[in-house]
Amino acid sequence: MSAMKVLALGVLAIGLSLGRAACAQTSPYEPVKYSNESSPSVAPWQQPNIHWYGASILAADAVGYAAVGAAFVSEDVGRFTAPVGVGMLLPSGPITHVGHYRWGAAGASLGLRVGLALAGAWAGAAAACDGDTCSPGPLIGLTAAGMLMATTIDAAFLSYERLQPSVGVMPTLSLARNRIMLGASRSF
């Protein structure tokens, strides 16, 4: 087995494990809801109790981009890694949002990924052909630019959720020289 095939299988294994990890998470979080009370000049990451989970989207997309990049290195591997990479890039953001119970963000992420990739492909096709000759460079480059824009927008603006305050009861034990106290405490 060649080194490129081993690399391609490694990229696939990492991508599948990231996707499974994103789906397996149980989230005690509630989606971010912006109200009129919060100042529009305050960024989401500056608000209290806001959690950013965009790193998992960036990691999964990095694996997808690496798989697509490996397709350009070797034709032999490219037949396998290009579809795998594109197949990872399209659903990785929406799957991560679904793993965080953010269905609207999942739909917006899918729309961004498909829409910006198609817009880049359309602009690239328009720029690639000059009369009877066509070059694949602009088509590939502008499609990749659209996908990179979708990843950036997804991770930067859609990957926030509001943390729910935790309420719990915890047993307590207090040992002193002449007594033992057993009780419960509650946090709000």
Secondary structure by P-SEA (a helix, b strand, c coil): ccaaaaaaaaaaaaaaaaaaaaaacccccccccccccccccccccccccccccaaaaaaaaaaaaaaaaaaaacccccccaaaaaaaaaacaaaaaaaaaccaaaaaaaaaaaaaaaaaaaaaaaaaacccccccaaaaaaaaaaaaaaaaaaaaccccbbbbccccbbbbbbbbccccccccccccc
